[in-house]
Amino acid sequence: MRVLRVPPDFEVWRTMAREALREGWAPEQMDFQDNTVPAPMNLDLSSTESPQSRNIEHPFVPKTFLESAKLGAVHRDSDRWNLLYRLLFRLQRNRELMRVEIDDDVAHLKQMEQQVRRDLHKMHAFVRFRKIEEADAAGKPQEHFIAWYRPDHRIVPLAAPFFAERFAIMRWTVLTPDETMSWDPEAKALSFGPGVGKEAAPQEDELEDLWRTYYGSIFNPARLNPSAMRNEMPVRYWQHLPEVTLLPVLMQQAESRVATMVTRQSRQPSAAPFVPEEHTLPVLRAAMPSCKGCDLYKYATQVVPGVGGAHAPLMLVGEQPGDQEDIKGAPFVGPAGRVLRQAMEELGIVDSNIFMTNAVKHFKFVQRGKLRLHQNPRSGELNACRPWLAAEIEAVKPKVVLCLGASAAKSLLGGTFALMKERGVIKPTPYADQVLATIHPSAVLRARDEQSRDSLYQFMKDDLALAYSTALGKT
């Protein structure tokens, strides 16, 4: 058995492994030992064996192996170097080995890689700096931010770029038992040194009181889940986190804070008190002008209810009325409406099969001289007006609802809906079984050039065609 003592340095092991392959050493003849672990008393580094494998002058090293190996190399598994050499040796005969996830060696490396990535994520999240004052070379006082952290694996070099980018204007040092990393903002340079114990770190400072105040302000008692918190923030990390001292009090107060939030939420603007119990189009249309569910009614000329077939299979939902819609009291009669109707005409869409409405029923604008410039409705205004939209959907009972634009989409599909990523995808919602979204026709009008205009128009037309054919039961 040939024994090699390897420092915690991937490039050093890589050089050793390349030489071993070149000389023809098989994995079962090699023992790459971690030199951070005490060597056995009877260790004999001399070997009388001869290489048993063929010489490999130019080893095949795929990118997938290299990326995983660099992460596996910082794992604390003392046998990691032997695992990496065994995989590297086998790759020379099976170039697709890294794709075989059920292979024991590949699975072991992937598990190590996952553990290292998780450790990196925890370090990024849980390092907390403390501020000290020190003198620079000229004797002037300067701020230095210092943190102490104990990672599970030797990840300091991998973690360093994140901190250098995130805290580029600060002079900082992160102390760990394995290694120390420091950042000089003037030279824009990282430096590394030997590890130290926790006693080398400064004691609590005023920054931690500020952090506790901030954490207390963003703590959401309605999302309190102690089991999930312990999974994401295991006890061993608590020593790094000043906010942990607040948790017992915050958890104790959670129930009463949730009750306060519910009470406050019940006072939020809503059209619900103005929506009649009978959800038919004539009744809804007659009731809408009396709505004072949010402040938009104070400034608009009039409410703009939906129009179209009483039992239309397709409902089109825009954002809100525009200037022309506000004046005429009907949806989609302005420039954007003309773009939409052009697409409908090209697709042969029959008016009786369509019901048109908006997520918000009053025009929101800002006055600029004689002009009234459109403003996007806030989430509170979308939420306030949703009872009217839900009542219209219940009255019409469309087979498909097509949301035009991001605001309409978020009203029915949620605030995290990403329009350009998820447009044209049919989804179930509590309001209708089949809902999809596309761009608003006003986006076509705002396009920067003819090519963009044609592309956006085609996006809208394709999604409209999908919605219409689905509503009619066609493929």
C-alpha positions as CSV (number, residue, x, y, z in Angstrom):
1,M,0.0,0.0,0.0
2,R,1.4,3.4,-1.0
3,V,0.5,6.0,1.6
4,L,0.4,9.8,0.9
5,R,-0.5,12.4,3.5
6,V,-2.6,15.1,1.9
7,P,-3.2,18.6,3.3
8,P,-6.7,20.2,3.0
9,D,-5.9,21.6,-0.5
10,F,-7.7,20.3,-3.6
11,E,-4.9,21.4,-5.9
12,V,-2.3,19.5,-3.9
13,W,-4.3,16.3,-4.1
14,R,-4.9,16.9,-7.8
15,T,-1.2,17.0,-8.4
16,M,-0.7,13.8,-6.4
17,A,-3.5,12.0,-8.1
18,R,-2.2,13.0,-11.6
19,E,1.2,11.7,-10.7
20,A,-0.3,8.4,-9.3
21,L,-2.2,7.9,-12.6
22,R,0.8,8.6,-14.6
23,E,2.8,6.0,-12.7
24,G,-0.1,3.4,-12.9
25,W,-1.2,3.1,-9.3
26,A,-4.6,1.4,-8.9
27,P,-7.0,2.8,-6.2
28,E,-6.6,-0.4,-4.1
29,Q,-2.8,0.3,-3.9
30,M,-3.2,3.9,-2.7
31,D,-4.1,5.4,0.6
32,F,-4.5,9.2,0.5
33,Q,-4.7,10.2,4.1
34,D,-6.0,13.4,5.5
35,N,-3.0,15.1,7.2
36,T,-5.3,17.1,9.5
37,V,-6.1,13.7,11.2
38,P,-3.4,12.3,13.4
39,A,-1.5,9.5,11.6
40,P,-1.4,6.0,13.1
41,M,1.6,5.3,15.3
42,N,2.8,2.5,13.1
43,L,2.4,4.4,9.8
44,D,5.1,3.5,7.3
45,L,5.2,5.8,4.3
46,S,7.7,3.5,2.4
47,S,6.3,1.0,-0.1
48,T,7.9,-1.9,-2.0
49,E,4.9,-2.4,-4.2
50,S,5.0,-1.8,-7.9
51,P,2.2,-0.1,-9.9
52,Q,-0.4,-2.6,-11.2
53,S,-2.3,-0.5,-13.7
54,R,-1.5,1.0,-17.0
55,N,0.2,4.4,-17.1
56,I,-2.3,7.3,-17.8
57,E,-0.4,10.3,-19.1
58,H,-3.4,12.4,-20.0
59,P,-6.3,11.6,-17.7
60,F,-9.9,12.3,-18.7
61,V,-11.3,14.7,-16.2
62,P,-14.9,15.8,-17.0
63,K,-16.3,19.1,-15.8
64,T,-19.0,17.4,-13.8
65,F,-16.4,15.4,-11.8
66,L,-14.2,18.5,-11.3
67,E,-17.1,20.6,-10.0
68,S,-18.2,17.9,-7.5
69,A,-14.7,17.1,-6.5
70,K,-13.9,20.7,-5.5
71,L,-16.8,20.6,-3.2
72,G,-16.2,17.1,-1.9
73,A,-12.6,18.1,-1.2
74,V,-13.6,20.5,1.6
75,H,-15.8,17.9,3.3
76,R,-14.5,16.5,6.7
77,D,-14.8,12.9,5.6
78,S,-11.3,11.6,6.2
79,D,-11.6,9.2,3.3
80,R,-12.6,11.8,0.8
81,W,-9.3,11.8,-1.1
82,N,-9.5,8.0,-1.7
83,L,-13.1,8.4,-2.9
84,L,-12.0,11.1,-5.4
85,Y,-9.1,9.0,-6.7
86,R,-11.2,5.9,-7.0
87,L,-13.8,7.9,-9.1
88,L,-11.1,9.5,-11.2
89,F,-9.5,6.1,-11.9
90,R,-12.8,4.6,-12.9
91,L,-13.6,7.5,-15.2
92,Q,-10.7,6.6,-17.4
93,R,-12.6,3.4,-18.3
94,N,-16.2,4.6,-18.1
95,R,-16.5,8.2,-19.2
96,E,-20.2,8.3,-18.3
97,L,-19.7,7.2,-14.7
98,M,-20.8,10.5,-13.2
99,R,-24.2,10.0,-14.8
100,V,-24.7,6.8,-12.9
101,E,-26.3,8.2,-9.7
102,I,-27.0,4.8,-8.2
103,D,-23.3,3.9,-8.2
104,D,-22.0,3.8,-4.6
105,D,-19.0,6.1,-5.2
106,V,-21.0,8.6,-7.3
107,A,-23.8,8.7,-4.7
108,H,-21.4,9.2,-1.9
109,L,-19.7,12.1,-3.6
110,K,-23.1,13.7,-4.4
111,Q,-24.1,13.3,-0.8
112,M,-20.9,15.0,0.3
113,E,-21.4,17.8,-2.2
114,Q,-25.0,18.4,-1.0
115,Q,-23.8,18.6,2.6
116,V,-21.1,21.1,1.7
117,R,-23.6,23.3,-0.3
118,R,-25.9,23.3,2.7
119,D,-23.0,24.3,5.0
120,L,-22.1,27.1,2.6
121,H,-25.7,28.3,2.7
122,K,-25.7,28.3,6.5
123,M,-22.5,30.2,6.7
124,H,-23.8,32.9,4.3
125,A,-27.0,33.2,6.4
126,F,-25.7,32.9,10.0
127,V,-22.4,34.9,10.1
128,R,-22.9,38.0,12.3
129,F,-20.3,40.8,12.5
130,R,-19.3,42.8,15.5
131,K,-17.7,46.3,15.1
132,I,-14.5,47.3,16.8
133,E,-12.4,50.5,16.4
134,E,-8.7,50.2,15.6
135,A,-6.0,52.5,14.3
136,D,-4.8,52.4,10.7
137,A,-1.2,52.8,9.6
138,A,-1.4,56.6,10.1
139,G,-2.9,56.2,13.5
140,K,-6.4,57.2,12.5
141,P,-9.3,55.3,13.9
142,Q,-11.1,53.0,11.5
143,E,-13.9,50.5,11.8
144,H,-13.2,46.8,11.6
145,F,-16.1,44.2,11.5
146,I,-15.2,40.8,13.0
147,A,-17.2,37.6,13.2
148,W,-16.5,34.2,14.6
149,Y,-18.1,31.1,13.1
150,R,-17.7,27.3,13.2
151,P,-18.6,25.7,9.9
152,D,-19.2,21.9,9.6
153,H,-16.7,21.6,6.8
154,R,-13.6,23.4,5.5
155,I,-15.6,25.9,3.4
156,V,-13.8,29.2,4.1
157,P,-12.2,29.6,0.7
158,L,-15.5,28.7,-1.0
159,A,-17.5,31.1,1.2
160,A,-15.0,34.0,0.8
161,P,-16.2,35.4,-2.6
162,F,-19.8,35.8,-1.3
163,F,-18.6,38.0,1.7
164,A,-16.2,39.9,-0.5
165,E,-19.0,40.9,-2.9
166,R,-21.7,41.4,-0.2
167,F,-19.6,43.5,2.1
168,A,-17.2,45.1,-0.4
169,I,-17.0,48.5,1.3
170,M,-16.3,47.1,4.8
171,R,-13.1,46.1,6.4
172,W,-14.0,42.7,7.8
173,T,-12.6,39.4,9.2
174,V,-14.3,36.1,9.7
175,L,-12.6,33.8,12.3
176,T,-13.1,30.1,12.2
177,P,-11.3,27.2,13.9
178,D,-9.8,26.1,10.5
179,E,-8.9,29.3,8.8
180,T,-9.3,33.1,9.0
181,M,-10.3,35.2,6.0
182,S,-10.1,39.0,5.9
183,W,-11.1,41.7,3.3
184,D,-9.2,45.0,2.7
185,P,-11.7,47.3,1.0
186,E,-8.9,49.7,-0.2
187,A,-6.9,47.1,-1.9
188,K,-10.0,45.0,-2.7
189,A,-8.1,41.9,-1.7
190,L,-8.8,38.8,0.3
191,S,-6.3,37.3,2.6
192,F,-6.2,34.1,4.6
193,G,-4.6,33.1,7.9
194,P,-4.6,30.3,10.5
195,G,-7.7,29.4,12.4
196,V,-8.4,30.7,15.9
197,G,-10.8,29.9,18.8
198,K,-13.9,31.8,19.7
199,E,-12.1,33.6,22.5
200,A,-10.3,35.7,19.9
201,A,-13.5,37.3,18.7
202,P,-14.8,40.5,20.2
203,Q,-17.7,40.5,22.7
204,E,-21.2,41.8,22.0
205,D,-21.5,45.3,20.5
206,E,-24.3,47.9,19.8
207,L,-24.8,46.4,16.3
208,E,-26.4,43.4,17.9
209,D,-29.0,45.6,19.6
210,L,-29.8,47.1,16.2
211,W,-30.0,43.7,14.6
212,R,-32.4,42.5,17.4
213,T,-34.6,45.5,16.8
214,Y,-34.7,44.9,13.1
215,Y,-35.3,41.1,13.5
216,G,-38.2,41.9,16.0
217,S,-39.8,44.2,13.5
218,I,-39.7,41.7,10.6
219,F,-40.7,38.7,12.6
220,N,-44.0,37.3,11.3
221,P,-46.0,35.6,14.1
222,A,-48.5,34.2,11.6
223,R,-45.8,32.1,10.0
224,L,-44.3,30.7,13.3
225,N,-43.4,27.1,12.9
226,P,-40.9,26.0,15.7
227,S,-40.2,22.6,14.0
228,A,-39.3,24.2,10.7
229,M,-37.2,26.8,12.5
230,R,-35.1,24.1,14.2
231,N,-34.7,22.3,10.9
232,E,-33.5,25.4,9.1
233,M,-31.6,26.8,12.1
234,P,-30.3,23.9,14.2
235,V,-29.3,24.5,17.8
236,R,-25.6,24.4,17.0
237,Y,-25.9,27.6,15.0
238,W,-27.6,29.6,17.7
239,Q,-24.3,30.6,19.3
240,H,-23.7,32.9,16.2
241,L,-27.1,34.6,16.3
242,P,-27.9,37.5,18.6
243,E,-31.6,37.3,17.6
244,V,-32.0,33.9,19.3
245,T,-32.2,35.8,22.6
246,L,-35.5,37.4,21.3
247,L,-37.1,34.2,20.2
248,P,-38.7,33.1,23.5
249,V,-40.4,36.4,23.9
250,L,-41.5,36.6,20.3
251,M,-42.9,33.1,20.4
252,Q,-44.7,33.8,23.6
253,Q,-46.3,36.9,22.0
254,A,-47.1,35.3,18.7
255,E,-50.7,34.4,19.4
256,S,-51.7,37.8,20.6
257,R,-49.8,39.5,17.7
258,V,-51.6,37.3,15.2
259,A,-55.0,38.3,16.7
260,T,-53.9,42.0,16.3
261,M,-53.0,41.3,12.6
262,V,-56.3,39.7,11.9
263,T,-58.2,42.7,13.5
264,R,-56.1,45.1,11.4
265,Q,-56.6,43.1,8.3
266,S,-60.4,43.2,8.8
267,R,-60.2,47.0,8.7
268,Q,-58.5,47.0,5.3
269,P,-60.4,48.5,2.4
270,S,-62.7,46.0,0.7
271,A,-65.6,46.1,-1.7
272,A,-67.2,43.0,0.0
273,P,-69.8,45.0,2.0
274,F,-71.1,46.6,-1.3
275,V,-71.3,43.3,-3.3
276,P,-75.0,42.0,-3.3
277,E,-75.7,38.5,-2.3
278,E,-77.3,37.7,-5.6
279,H,-74.5,37.3,-8.2
280,T,-76.2,37.9,-11.5
281,L,-75.0,40.4,-14.0
282,P,-77.9,42.9,-13.9
283,V,-77.9,43.0,-10.1
284,L,-74.1,43.4,-10.0
285,R,-74.2,46.1,-12.6
286,A,-76.8,48.0,-10.6
287,A,-74.9,47.8,-7.4
288,M,-71.4,48.8,-8.6
289,P,-72.0,52.6,-8.7
290,S,-72.5,52.7,-5.0
291,C,-69.2,51.0,-4.2
292,K,-66.8,52.8,-1.8
293,G,-64.6,49.8,-1.1
294,C,-61.4,51.9,-1.7
295,D,-60.6,55.5,-2.4
296,L,-60.4,55.2,-6.2
297,Y,-64.2,56.0,-6.5
298,K,-63.5,59.6,-5.3
299,Y,-61.5,60.5,-8.4
300,A,-62.8,58.4,-11.2
301,T,-65.7,59.7,-13.5
302,Q,-67.7,56.5,-13.0
303,V,-67.4,52.8,-12.2
304,V,-66.8,50.5,-15.2
305,P,-68.5,47.1,-15.0
306,G,-67.9,44.2,-17.3
307,V,-69.7,43.6,-20.5
308,G,-70.4,40.7,-22.8
309,G,-72.2,37.4,-23.1
310,A,-74.1,36.4,-19.9
311,H,-72.8,32.9,-20.2
312,A,-69.7,33.5,-22.3
313,P,-67.2,30.5,-22.2
314,L,-64.2,33.0,-22.1
315,M,-63.7,35.9,-19.7
316,L,-61.0,38.5,-20.4
317,V,-59.8,40.4,-17.3
318,G,-57.8,43.5,-17.8
319,E,-56.1,45.6,-15.1
320,Q,-58.4,48.7,-14.8
321,P,-60.3,51.1,-17.0
322,G,-58.2,53.7,-18.9
323,D,-59.1,57.3,-19.7
324,Q,-61.5,56.5,-22.5
325,E,-63.1,53.6,-20.5
326,D,-63.6,55.9,-17.6
327,I,-65.4,58.5,-19.8
328,K,-67.6,56.0,-21.7
329,G,-68.2,53.5,-18.9
330,A,-67.2,50.4,-20.8
331,P,-64.1,48.3,-20.8
332,F,-61.6,48.1,-23.7
333,V,-62.9,51.0,-25.8
334,G,-59.6,52.9,-25.9
335,P,-56.3,52.3,-27.9
336,A,-55.5,49.1,-26.0
337,G,-59.0,47.8,-26.6
338,R,-58.6,48.4,-30.4
339,V,-55.4,46.2,-30.3
340,L,-57.3,43.5,-28.5
341,R,-60.3,43.6,-30.8
342,Q,-58.0,43.4,-33.8
343,A,-56.5,40.2,-32.5
344,M,-60.0,38.9,-31.8
345,E,-61.1,39.6,-35.3
346,E,-58.0,37.9,-36.8
347,L,-58.8,34.8,-34.7
348,G,-62.5,34.8,-35.6
349,I,-63.6,35.3,-32.0
350,V,-67.4,35.9,-31.7
351,D,-68.4,38.7,-29.3
352,S,-71.1,36.5,-27.7
353,N,-68.5,34.1,-26.5
354,I,-66.5,36.8,-24.7
355,F,-67.1,38.6,-21.4
356,M,-64.8,41.6,-20.8
357,T,-64.1,43.1,-17.4
358,N,-61.2,44.5,-15.2
359,A,-59.6,43.5,-11.9
360,V,-60.2,47.1,-10.7
361,K,-63.4,48.9,-11.6
362,H,-62.3,52.5,-11.2
363,F,-59.7,54.4,-13.2
364,K,-56.6,55.2,-11.2
365,F,-54.6,58.2,-12.6
366,V,-52.4,61.2,-11.8
367,Q,-53.3,64.6,-13.2
368,R,-50.7,66.3,-15.4
369,G,-52.3,69.5,-16.7
370,K,-55.2,68.4,-18.9
371,L,-53.9,64.8,-19.1
372,R,-54.8,62.0,-16.8
373,L,-51.9,59.6,-16.7
374,H,-52.6,55.9,-15.9
375,Q,-51.1,54.6,-12.6
376,N,-50.8,50.9,-11.7
377,P,-53.2,49.8,-8.9
378,R,-51.6,48.8,-5.6
379,S,-52.0,45.3,-4.2
380,G,-54.4,46.8,-1.6
381,E,-56.6,48.2,-4.4
382,L,-56.5,44.8,-6.3
383,N,-57.5,43.0,-3.1
384,A,-60.3,45.5,-2.3
385,C,-61.9,45.1,-5.7
386,R,-61.5,41.3,-6.0
387,P,-65.0,40.6,-4.5
388,W,-66.5,42.3,-7.6
389,L,-64.4,40.2,-10.0
390,A,-65.2,37.0,-8.1
391,A,-68.9,37.8,-8.2
392,E,-68.7,38.4,-12.0
393,I,-66.9,35.1,-12.5
394,E,-69.6,33.3,-10.5
395,A,-72.3,35.1,-12.5
396,V,-70.9,34.3,-15.9
397,K,-69.3,30.9,-15.0
398,P,-66.7,31.0,-17.9
399,K,-64.9,27.8,-18.8
400,V,-61.6,29.8,-19.1
401,V,-60.4,33.2,-17.7
402,L,-57.6,35.0,-19.5
403,C,-55.8,37.7,-17.5
404,L,-54.4,40.5,-19.6
405,G,-51.3,42.0,-17.9
406,A,-49.5,41.5,-14.6
407,S,-52.0,43.2,-12.3
408,A,-54.9,41.2,-13.5
409,A,-52.8,38.0,-13.3
410,K,-51.7,38.7,-9.7
411,S,-55.3,39.4,-8.7
412,L,-56.3,35.8,-9.5
413,L,-53.0,33.9,-9.6
414,G,-51.2,35.4,-6.6
415,G,-48.6,38.1,-6.0
416,T,-45.7,35.9,-6.9
417,F,-47.0,35.2,-10.4
418,A,-44.3,36.0,-13.1
419,L,-46.0,37.0,-16.2
420,M,-43.3,36.5,-18.9
421,K,-42.2,33.2,-17.4
422,E,-45.6,31.7,-16.8
423,R,-47.7,33.3,-19.6
424,G,-49.9,30.9,-21.6
425,V,-49.9,28.2,-18.8
426,I,-53.4,27.2,-17.7
427,K,-53.7,26.9,-13.9
428,P,-56.6,26.1,-11.5
429,T,-57.5,28.8,-9.0
430,P,-60.2,29.2,-6.2
431,Y,-62.1,31.5,-8.6
432,A,-62.1,29.5,-11.8
433,D,-60.8,26.1,-12.8
434,Q,-58.8,27.3,-15.8
435,V,-57.0,30.6,-15.6
436,L,-54.1,31.8,-17.7
437,A,-52.4,35.1,-18.4
438,T,-50.9,37.0,-21.2
439,I,-49.5,40.5,-21.8
440,H,-51.8,43.5,-21.8
441,P,-52.6,45.0,-25.2
442,S,-51.2,48.3,-23.9
443,A,-47.8,46.6,-23.8
444,V,-48.0,46.2,-27.6
445,L,-48.6,49.9,-27.9
446,R,-45.6,50.7,-25.7
447,A,-43.1,48.5,-27.6
448,R,-39.8,50.2,-28.3
449,D,-39.7,49.3,-32.0
450,E,-41.6,47.5,-34.7
451,Q,-39.9,44.1,-34.2
452,S,-40.7,44.1,-30.4
453,R,-44.3,45.3,-31.2
454,D,-44.8,42.3,-33.6
455,S,-43.4,39.8,-31.1
456,L,-45.5,41.1,-28.2
457,Y,-48.6,41.1,-30.4
458,Q,-48.0,37.5,-31.4
459,F,-47.5,36.5,-27.8
460,M,-50.9,38.0,-26.9
461,K,-52.6,36.5,-30.0
462,D,-51.2,33.0,-29.4
463,D,-52.4,33.1,-25.7
464,L,-55.8,34.4,-26.7
465,A,-56.1,31.7,-29.3
466,L,-55.2,29.0,-26.7
467,A,-57.7,30.4,-24.2
468,Y,-60.5,30.6,-26.8
469,S,-60.0,27.1,-28.2
470,T,-59.8,25.7,-24.7
471,A,-63.0,27.6,-23.7
472,L,-64.8,26.1,-26.7
473,G,-63.5,22.6,-25.9
474,K,-61.2,22.4,-28.9
475,T,-57.6,21.2,-28.8
